């Protein structure tokens, strides 16, 4: 009896790198001087230098995988998440994504201060790639979760910071993706509402087919993740079980002190 073929990974990154051009102080004049801009096009100029943000990253996400990204600030965790989300295009290597991804990076992204709360639900939903009909169906759920029904038709700019965060979280977490990408755990200042957010976030994690999370909270990573990748200067220094990865990272930090 032949074995059924193994399912293809939800996500495959093969030797993925990301290079971006740097802007030298003298080159900033091009942005404000039309004459310099013309000269930049037609006269010989030096090649622009590039900086490498990610180098040779390889990973696979199978259904059920929970991957944590470990590293110091500037190691490339957030950059890798945005590359997996499709915000950045790899400069080299191959990235294949089989499924819908949702990156929860800046939950207030797409919110317009002059628009009403209701209008912002639609603006943020469209930014997330939803159809108008989908957003319309989700509006009652957003209102119930955010507890902002009495204020939803007021301008977003009149909301307190807590109300803005409530609406942003409610909208950003209203869909369940195949691959959930988290840049730190989402929380809210209000203790009671934070319980709802935690329950919503845990539900998203449980229902997602795969998770990638970058966090400095090692207890959270141990509770959520099965594997982890240690990033150092944009390179994968270790990729394995989460406990082993955290031990590797801790040992590296002790050596560098």
N, C-alpha and C positions, 0 to 999 in steps of 0.2 A: 504494500500500500504506500503510495507516494505521499510525502508530506506536502501540505498546502504551502504555497510560497509565502515567505515572510512579508509582512506589510512594509511598504516603502516608508522611510522616515518622513515625519512631518516637515522637518527642516534639515538641510545639509549644507554645511559651509566647508569648502575645500580650499585650504591655503588662501584664505581671503585676506587682502590687505587694503588699506585706505590711505591715500596720500592726498594732501591738500596744499595748494600754493600759499606761500607766505607773502605778506605785503610789507615791504620795507618802508621806513619813514619817508624817504624821498618819493616813493611811488604814490603816496596818498594825494599828492598834488594833482594827479590825473583825475581824481574824483571831483575836483573843483575848478580845474582849468581846462577849457575846451581846446586851447592851443596845444597843451601837453597831451591831451587825448588824441588829437590828430597826429602829432609827432609819434606817439606810441604805436599807432597803426602803420605808418608809412616809412619811418626811419628805422635803421638797425638798432636793436636794443638787446640787452642781456636777457638770457633765459631766466624766467622766474624760478626761484628756488622753491622746493616743496618740502613739507615736513610729513613724516610718517606717523599716523595716529594708531594704526593697527597693522600688524605684520604677521602673515602666515597663520591665521587663525583657522583651525579645523574643528568641527564638532558635528554631531548628529543628534537630533531629537526624535525619539520614538514616542508613540502614544503612551502616556503615563509618565514620561520623564519630567523631573523637576530639577532644574539646573540653577545653581547659585553662582554668581560672579563675585569673586573676592579680589580685593586689591586696594591700594592706597588711592587717595584722591589724585586724579590725573593718570591713572593706570590704563584707562581705556574702557571702563565698564559701561558708562553711559553712551559712549561712541559706538560700542559693539551693539548695545540694545537698539540704538537708532538705525544702525545698519541692518539688523535683523528685521526691523519694522519697515524697511524700505525707504526710510527718510534719506539715507545715504546710499549711493551706488558703489559697489566695490571697485577699486582701481585695478585690482587683479584678483585672480582666483575665481571660484564659482560658488554662487549662492542659489539654492533651490528651496523654495517654500511651497509646501503642499497643504494649504489650509488658510483660513482667515486669521490674521494677526491683529492684536490690539495692544498698543503701547500706552500705558498710563504713566506719562512722564510729567507733563505740566497740565494739571486737570483744568486750569482756567483758560487754556489756550483756545482762542476762537470766541471768547466772550467779549461782547461789545458794550462799553459802559453806557452809551446812549440808548441802546435797545432795551426793551422790557425783558423781564425774566423769561416769559414765554417765547419771545423772539429769539432769545439766546439759546433756548433748548433746541430750536430749529437750526440756528447757526452752528452750534457745536455738533449737532447730529449730522449735518451735511459735511462738516469738516471730518467727521469720523467715517464718512462714506456711506451713510444711510440714505435711503430714499425718503421722500416726503411722507409717503404713506406709512412707512415704518415708524418714522418719528411721531406721526400723529397718533399711532396706536400706543406708543410708549409714554406719551405726555402724562396720562393719569398716574402711571407708576412713578414717574419722576416727581410729580406733585405730592404724592403720598409719602414717598421716601424723604423728600427734602422738608416736608411740613411747611411749605411756603405758598400754599394755595391762596391765602389772603393777600399776598404781595406779588404774585406772579405776573400781573399786568402793570406793575410799576417799573420805572427805569432801573436798570441794574446798578447804575451809579448811586442810587439812593439806598442800596442795601448796605448793611453793616458788613464788616469783614467776615464775620461768622456766617451770615446769610449767603454771602457770595460763595464761600467755601462749600456750604451745604448744597447749593444748586450745582456747582461745578462737579462735586463728587457724584451727586445723583445722576447727572447727565453722562459723565464719563464712564460710569459703571453700569449703564443700562443695557449693554449687550454682552453676550457670552461668546468670546472668540475661541477658535481652536487652539491658538497659541497666545498665551497671556504674557506680556512683557512688562515688568515692573522695575522702575527706578526708585528704589526705596518703597517701603510700605506706606500706604495712604492712611492718614489719621486725621481727626478733627479735634479742635480744642475742647468743645463741649463734651463733658463726660458721658451724658446720656446718649447724645447723637453718636459719639464715638463707638458705643456698643453696637449700634446699627451698622456703622461703617465696617467694623471688624467682622460682623456676621456676613455682610454683603461681600467683603473681600474674600473671606474664607469660602463662600459659595462660589465665587468666580474661580478661585484656585481649584476647587474640587471638580467643578464642571468643565474646566478647560482640559483639553487633551494633552497639553504640555505647558510648562511654565519656565520662564527665565527671569530671575530676580537679582538685582544688584542691591546689596544692603551691607551696612557695617554692623548690623545686629546679628551676631553669630548665633544666639539662641533662636532667633526667628529662622535663620537659614537652616539650622539643624532640625527644626520642627517641620519645615516645609519641603526641604530639598533632599534628593537622593544622591545627586552628584554635584560637583562644583569645579569651576575653572578659576585658577589663580592667574590674574593678569599682572604683569610687570612691564612697564614702559611699552604698552600696546602689544605685548607678546604673551602667548600662553606658556606659563612657567610650570603649571601642573594641571592635570585634568583627570579626575577620578572620584572616588567616593567622598561625600561631603566631609566626613570626619577626618579623613586622611588629608584632604585639601586644606582644611583649617589648621591642622597640625603643621603642615608644610609651610603655610603662610606665617604662622606664629613663630616657627623656627627661623624663618628668613628675617622677620622683624627683629628678633633678639640678636641676630648676627650683625644687623645694620646699626644697632645702638652703640 
